[in-house]
Amino acid sequence: MTKTPGPPLLGIDWGTSNRRAYLLDSEGNLIRRHDDECGILAVAGNFEKSLADLLARLELDHADVVMSGMVGSRNGWREAPYLPVDRPILQLPEVMVEIEPSLANVRCRIVPGYRYDDVHGTPDVMRGEETQILGALALSASSGWFLLPGTHSKWARIEHGTITEFATFMTGELYALLSHHGTLATLMQEKEPVPAAFEAGMKAAQQSGFTHAAFSCRALVVTDAMPAAHAASYLSGLLIGTELQEIRYRTNDQTSLAVQLIGTPELARHYVDALEFFGMTAVMWPPDDVYLAALRVLAGINT
């Protein structure tokens, strides 16, 4: 007896500014990828119409839709409550939040994020990264630190499929702000990578607090100790170095396990250099590969 194929699977990484959609057949094979700028801000609350437009663009009249990211925030389509970190990541398929749209033959679910309270009771949250971590684990990523660089760089420590802690760093956002506004911005007309300046910034992160070291970027230039063309790389090294200093502190400087790095080559290259500088190694996981692997797990597709 021939098995009737199920509906196509549409995975949507729905962020604040952008949206990435992955269309898979019932066996988990990628059919098509679509990117647009219809993030939750652009949708302005009209999520069902935006999804209907996307389905029409992809020529779908039925689908199993799995969404992750800011679409599940309190400003998204439906708030998916944060999970405590003691809930294993592999249990995410069991706790997705169901939405009942008026669209015929369309099932919609949202992957919840996680919340972590540190030893001081200060909370941290993630939405979207948990899905990528799930995919990396499905592709045999080992335990230890997982790094997802970006506007808000995320570090999560995984042990036996469970998050034990995670931390968010506003590295990308701070770099954008400082390089476009304020006193440092006037120095950063040239942004070609300068490896020596990047390393100098990482060294500065080891020697003093961030706010003082950030001003040293200006002081080095105005005293002619560093060319202005090096300022952008110096600031980048300082910011990323500050991240790694914090991770080393959290692990008591025991960083023998390779970091599982999920990111595009453009985002990852600076972190690979920084990890090497701090005596750490990385295993690279392409974002599309881990996201597709996660979708198969979330939809219960055996490949």
URDA-V44867 format. One line per field, one symbol per residue. phi: phi as a letter, one per 20 degrees, with the letter a starting at -180 (. if undefined). psi: psi as a letter, one per 20 degrees, with the letter a starting at -180 (. if undefined). burial: b if it has 24 or more other C-alpha atoms within 12 Angstrom, else e. A space follows every 10 residues. Layout:
phi = ???
psi = ???
burial = ???
//
This chain:
phi = .fffffffdd ecedefdccc ccddefdnef dacccbdeff ffflneffff fffffffeld dbaddddcnf feefeefbfd gfefffegff eggecfeedd feffmcdccd efecccdffe neeccbboff fffgffffen fefpeddcfr gdfddcedcl mcfeabbdce ffffffffed cnffffedfd cffcgfffff fffffedbff ffffffgfff ffemebfgfe ffffffffff ffgfffffff dlmecfffee ddafgfffff fffffffemd ccdecfgfff ffffgfffem eed
psi = ppppqaqqpo ponoaghrpp popqaijjpp gqqppaklah ghhlimgggg gghggghjlp iqqoppqrbi hjrijbgppo qqqqiioqhi jhhijqppqn rjpqkpppqp pqaqpppaii jpqqqqpghh ghgggghhjk qrrbpppnqa gnppppppol jpphqrqppl ggghggghii qahhhiilhp kppnghhghh hhghhihrrg hghhhhgghh gijkipqhii gghggghggh hgghggghgh jkjnlhqqpo ooqqhghhgh hggggghjkr rqppopgggh gghgghghik pp.
burial = eeeeeeebbb bbbbbbeebb bbbbbbbbeb eebbebebbb eebeeebbeb bbebbeebeb ebbbbbbbbb bbbeebbbbb bbbbbebbbb bbbeebbbbe eebeebbbbb bbbbbbeeee eeebbbbbbb bbbbbbbbbe bbbbbbbbbb ebbbbbbbee bbbbbbbbbe bbebbeebbe eeebbebbee beebbebbbb bbbbbbeeeb eebbbbbbeb beeeebbbbb bbbbbbbbbb bbbbbbbbee eeeebeebbb bbbeeebbbb bbbbbebbeb bbbbbbbbbb bbbbbbbbbe bee
//
